[in-house]
Amino acid sequence: MERKLYTVSEVTKFIAQDKFMILTADEEILENLPKGNWIGGTIEYFIDKEGGKQSDQMVFVDDQTNEGTNFKIAKYDADKMETLSSDSFENGFTVVIIPIGSPAHTNFALHSLGYPDIFSNPVIGYVSGTNLDNPDETAKIFNGKTGEKFDDGLVALHVELPAEKTARLDIINIFTEKEDSDTISFQEDGLVQKECIVNGKVLDLIDYLKSVNHDTRFPMIANQLGARINKSFLTLNEETREVGLVAPVFKDETYKLAQNIDDYEAQFNAAIKAIPKTNYACNCVLNYLYGDFANKKVEATGATTFGEIAFQLLNQTMVYLVVE
Amino acid sequence: MANSNIPDIQREEWGKLISGEIIHEFKNYTLQVQLNRLQKKVKQGKFTAQYAKEQLFSLCSKYYLAANADLISIFKTW
């Protein structure tokens, strides 16, 4: 099935056909869908076939039915997520959804790479969110099998692949480090930081970012042996001096500031042309916003999310899965 | 641990990848992230170099198709 937005009526038919799907839509839409072989998350920003689109009426469908030979749908509480990969199949992949701002979100962000067997199969997915104009809403996840919705924990669709196929997970990060960026580190792991360390000196992070005229639409980047991992800025509170980050920084990692990007659309479209057809993909809502994707044709269809998952929590990144 | 799809685990390059003596930026995201993590764990004393080597070898065995270009670049032949 083509990865794109569908009407509720169409999705209801897919559920009746026992398709195994990841469904992304507004909360009211998801809670009124029939029970079935699906997991879901709340988001109403998408990259559809024609380009960026906000909708609280339609459902983005990622159907895995034709790829898998067996499936399992499961919900994990925030303190039980470390069993995620142990529950996956011998050969396959797992798609997960976690609600933003939940204990599960923080737990996964800080600890996922330490979960047993996390690398045994690709773990891909997203962090669900809310309408950006209604910050008081709470992000939700759904277990379609039981019809339950949750504001904490993780829902997973484990997919088994036939022996001759392998799932490969990869990312597209259009950001690169500024050549003249300082090397930045932090004293503690976490999603909120007040201070950073630059050239051996402990500095107020907000003051430092101002001193180097950094545009905080663009992230800090950790280089994990070639994998560029973004840490985006969410809030800068001048009173408390706290900087909120979309993905946590770690005290044993160093970071550089990202270069500004002038043309998101061209950058993404060029990167996407270089990859094969994806079986699953999602992109960051910050790219949707800062790149003005609502009014542009970007080739990478998928939900635009409040955090992307590729074994670990990422942001301002596109994650994708290819079955080969 | 014999697997003709990838170099034998006895090859010294595996250990050098873990210790950082061979610096290679894998093209494959999964290998980049896992090797980065393994190197950190060994430096922190949480994993032995031998255990980390086995973990890396195991991952490359499973994803030998995706790892092939990187392995050729590092090991040349096997």
Interface residues (C-beta under 8 A of the other chain):
Chain A: L113 F119 S120 P122 T166 R168 L169 D170 I171 Q224 L225 G226 A227 D252 A310 F311 Q312 E324
Chain B: H24 E25 F26 K27 N28 Y29 T30 Q32 V33 Q34 L35 N36 R37 Q39 K40 Q44 L59 K62 Y63 L65 A66
